[in-house]
Amino acid sequence: MSDYLPAEVILEILKRLPIKSLVKCRSVCKTWNSLICNPSFISTHLQASLSEPNNTPFILLRCFKKGKENYFLHYDNDDFDEFKQLQFPVFGCLSCSAVVGSCHGLVCLTFLPQDVLNFIFWNPSIQKYITLPQPNICCYTDDVRLNFGFGFDSRTNDYKLLIVGVEKGETLIEPYLFSLNENCWKRVTPTSPKYAVEAGVSSTFVNGALLWLGYQRGKNGGFSNAILGFDLSSEEFLEISLPESLVWLCPMDLSTMRYGESSIAVLKRDWEDGELFELWVMKEYGVVESWTKVLALHLIDQSGWFPRVLGFRKNGEVLLQVDDGEMASLDLNCQQMEPHGVEVGAELLYVGSYVESLVLLDKAVDVRSVSDANHAIDSSDSDESSEGECEIT
């Protein structure tokens, strides 16, 4: 085909193909393989997918069924149809994984409990993964609690993983940051706000920043809350004020989640008043005055099981886990709940938006067998860790 079509025409055709077709196209010739694996094409194809107006987004579900870890992609449509189940045999023999986050088709996993920190970047669309060098940081002690955040730096076209530690006494310690482009960790030393974050709480990636609920404890034992963020491009902390009615609450009653394409929401749960929850959304990111309470509702289903709020769908509905393991959507306008007939069990551990991509095609290894995954994890020894460590100069 290259003998009859200009290279720029071939490029325009290829960037519109789905991932499965592109993987097959790599076998056509060396020229096509080189083009498709080029970082520039990988980025171009991703941007074309994200900007496609008729592109139906996917929802990534991770759950346990019959003691096995399962990943599914569902269309974010009216019927919540299943697109496919993702193949996840590689890490099955390892200790239980936790999803740190998902961005541009890349899933960041950590494996716990372990004496050391193990992280993997995995692209299930192309069945490739990369094992990160181990950070030179003490994993867990009685005095230090760790939180992780994963996202994308659009300025450098880089995927980054942040480790935030909180010392006993609720003092935020110097964080560690991994860069996929540089394939190393470094200490980050910007001045951080005097906020703590709850251990084990997932971050929310919005507008290039990792966000958590941060809090300060006053001398009288009370709390002062705010949104604590870390900008992945400037590598600096930021702070976003909450609505006045949420500032002085116990931080255990609040959680953050992504709202739409570029903003954030806060969920308030009132345990003393049955199961009342409120949803506040920041309709204009960064503008404190745009905080709006969109819902205040007592939620309890017929089984007596409290629904779990999982996030927002593209149409603005709230995605819930109800009836001890069934998926449902809540329409904020009429406050009607519609079940989807999707059973995921009681241990649904992750839900997030997903787009298929070629990310990692140029630098990762193939997912082939369980033994390969074992070797990848075991090979992260101290020598590799030291090679993967770099410092800010």
N, C-alpha and C positions, 0 to 999 in steps of 0.2 A: 504493500500500500504506500510505503514511503517513496516509491519510485514515481507515483502518480499524484500524491498530495503533498503540498508544502508542509514543512515541519510545524508551522504555526497552526495550520488547520488540524493536523493530527493532535496537537496539544489541546485545542478547543474541544475536540471530540472526546479525548480521554478524560478530561477533567469533569465531564458530565456523566461518566459511567459510574455505576454502583461499585462498591468495594469488591464484591465477589467477582465481578467481571474484570476489574483491574488486576486482581491477583492472577487471573488466568492469562491476561494480556502480557504479563511479564515473560511468558514462555514463547511469545511470537518471535522475538529476536533480541539480540544484545542491546540494540539501540533503545527499544521500548523498555526493556528491563532497567536500563540505566536512567531513562527519563522518569519512569514511575517511581523509582527509588530515590530520586533526587529530592533533597529537603525542600527546595523551592516548589517543586510540583506537589509534594505532600501538603504544604501549606496552601497552595493555590486551590487544590481540590477540596480541602477542608473549608476554606472561605466560600467556595462556590456552593458547597452543601449547606452551609449555615445561612447563606443569603437567598437560597431557593425559596420563593414565596409559597409554592405548593408542597414543600417538604413537610411531611408529617413527623413530628418529633417522637422519640421513643421514651418510655419510662423504664428504667433499669430496676428490677426487683431482685433482692438477694434474701433468701430464706433457707431454713432447714426443713427438710422433709425426710422422715424415716431416718433421722440421724445423719443425713447427707447434705452437704452444702450445694445449693442450687442457685443459678442465675437465669433470669428470664428477661426478655425484651417485650414490652407491650406497646401497641400504638396508643398515643394519647388522643384517641378519638371517642365518639359517643359510646361505642360498644366495648372499649377497653380491650380490643382483640389482642391475643398473643401473637407476636411476630415470630419468635423462635426462642428455644431454650439454648443458652450458651453452653458450649462444651467446657467443662471445668474439671477434667480428671487429673491434671498435672499436680495440683497442690493438695490432693485429697489425703495423702498420707502424712502431711505435715500437721502441726498443731493448728488449732482453730484460727482462721484468719479474721481480721476486722477490716472493713472498708474505711479508709481514711477519707477518700473522696473520689469523684469522677469528673473528668473534664475533657471535652473534645474526643470522646471515645477511649480515653486512657483511664484505667482504674488503678488507684493506688491502694495496695494492701499491706498490712502489717500482720505479723504472726506472733500471737501471744498465747499463754505466757512463755517467755523465754528469758534466759539470763542476759541475752544481748538483744539489741534491736535489729530486726530483719524487715526490710521493706522491698516490695516488688512493684514495678510499673508493668501493667498487663493490658494489652489491647486484644480483647476477645474477638473483634471483627476479623483480624488477620492472624489470630492465634500466635502472637509473639509477646515476649516479656523481657524485662531486663531486671537483674538483681542489683540493688544499690549497694555501694560499699557501706560498711557499718560506720556510723558516726562515733567519734571518740568522746562519748558521753556516758556517764553512769546511767544505767537503765532505770532501775527503781530502787529507792531507799525509803526509809521511814520519814526522811526529811524533804524528799523531792517528789513531786507529782508531774506527769508529763501530759501534754496535749499535742495533737498533730493537726496540720492543715495542709491541703494540697490545692494548687491552682496554676494559672497560666499568666505569664508575664508577656503582655502583648508588645511591649517596647522592644524586647530582645527575642521574641518568638521562642520562649523558654518555659519549661514546666518545672515548678519548684515545690519542694516539700519543706515545711517549717516544723521544727520541734520547739515548743514553748514549755519551759519548766517553771513550776511554782514551788518555792521553798516553804518549809514549815514557817508559819507566821505570815503566810500569804504575800510574799514578796516575789514579783516576777523576776526571774533570773535571765541571764544572757542567752538568747535563743540561738539555735543552729539552723542553717538553711542549706538545702541541697539544690544544686542546679543541674538539670539534665544535660544542658549544653556543655558545661564544664566537667560534668561527671565527678563532682566532689562536694564535700561539705565545707562550710565556713562558719565561723562565729559572727554574729551580727551584733553590733554594739551601739545602735542608736538609743537615745534616751526614751525609755518606755514610761507610759503613764503608771501611776501607782495603783494599778488594778490587779486583782487576781482573777483567775478563771477556774471553773470547776474541772477537776481531773476527769479525763475520759469523755469529755463532751466534744462532739464533732464541730468543726468550724463550718461556717457558711461562706462560700466563695461568691462575691458580688463585686462587679465593676473593678476587677483586678486586685481586690483586697480580701484577705481572710478575716472573717468576723466572728467574734464570740460575745457572749454576755460577760461583761467584766463587773467586778464589784469591789468596794472598799468596806471594811468593817470599822465603824466608829468606836470611840472610847466608851460609849454607852451600850455597846453590843449591837447596835442597829446597823443597817446596810445602806450603801449608796450605790446605785447601779447605773451603768452606761454600756453602750456598745463599744467594745475594744476591737480595733482592727490593725492589720499589718498589710501595708501596700507592697505588693511583690515587685513593682518596678522601682520605686524609690527606696525600698527596704527600710521603711520608717513606720513607726506606730502612728495610729490615728485614733480619734475618739469621737463618737457620735452620741449626742444626748438623747435620752428617752423621754416619752411623755411624762409629765409630772406625776401622774397616778401610778407609774411603774417604778419610779426612782427609788422609793424607800421600802420596797417589798423584799421578802426573802428571795435571794437569787435562785433558790431551788424551785421556786414556783414559776420561773420564767425560762423560755428557750427561744432561740432564733432559727429562722429558716429563710430560704430564698423566696422572693415574691416577684413574679414575672421574669423578665429578662435582665433587669438591672436594678432591683431594689431589694429590700429586706422586710421581714415581718417578725413580730414578737408574739409568742403565745403565752398567755397568763392562765394558770390553772389555780382555781380556788378550792383547796381541799376541805375547808371548813364549811363550805356552803354546797354540800352535795358534790357535784362534779361540774361546777360552773367554769366555763373557760371563755376568755376574751381573745380576740385576734386584732392586733394593731398592725397596720401596714404603713410604711413610709412611701407615699405615692410619688414623691420626687426625691430621689436619692440624695442624701446629704443636707436636705432642707428640713430642719427640726419642726417647723410649723406645718409640714405636710403629713405628720403622723395622724392617722385616722383610725378610729375603732370601727372595724367592719362587721364585727359579730360579737354578741354576748349571749351565750346559750348554755342551758343545762343539757348535757349529753349523757345519756345512759340507754343502752339498748335493752331489749326484752329479756336477755339472759342475765342482766345485771352486771355485764362486763363493760368497763369504761372504754370507749373508743380511743384509739391512739391517733393523734394528728401527725400525718407523714409529710405533708407539703402541699403545694399548690399545683394545679394543672394549668395547661396553657390557656384554657377558657376561663380561668379564675376560680374554678371550683376547688374545694378543699378535699384532698385525698385522705381517706381514713382507713384504719384497720379496725373492724368491728366483729362482733360475734365470735370473739376469741380466735380470729384468724381469717376473716373474709374482707376483701377489699370493697370499699364503697366511696362514693363522691357526695359531697354536701354542697348544694347550691346556696350561695350566700344571699341571693336575692329573695328566694322563697323559703329558704331554710328547710328544704326537702332533701332527704338522704336517699340515694339510689345505689343498691348493691350491684356489684359487677359479676357475681357468680365465680369469682376467682378465689380459690382457697389457698392460702399461703401458710397456714398454721399460726401458732401463737408467737413464734420466734422470728418474726420478720425484722431483720436487723438493719436493712438499708433500702432506701428508695431514692432515686434521683433521675434527672433528665439525662438523656444519652443520645449521641449522634455517632454513626459509624464513620471511621476515619482510617487513614493510612499511618497515623502517628506511630513511630517506632519501627516502621518498615525498613529504614535505612541503618538502624543500629542495634536491633534486638535479636535475640535468638528464638528459634522456633519452639513452640510448645509441642513436645512429642511424646513424652512418657513421664511417669511418676519418678523414675530414677533420675531423669534429667533435672527435674525440679529439686530433688534431694541434693544432687551434685551442686546445683547453683547456690542453694542456701549454705551448704557445708563449705563451699569454696570461699565464702566471705570471712577469711581468717584475718588475723591481726596485720599481716603484711599488706593485704589488700586494703584494709581500713586505713593504714598509714598513707598508702598511695592516694587514697581518695580524700585526704584531708588537706585543705588549703586555708589560708588565713587572709583576712583583709589587710592590705598594705596601705 
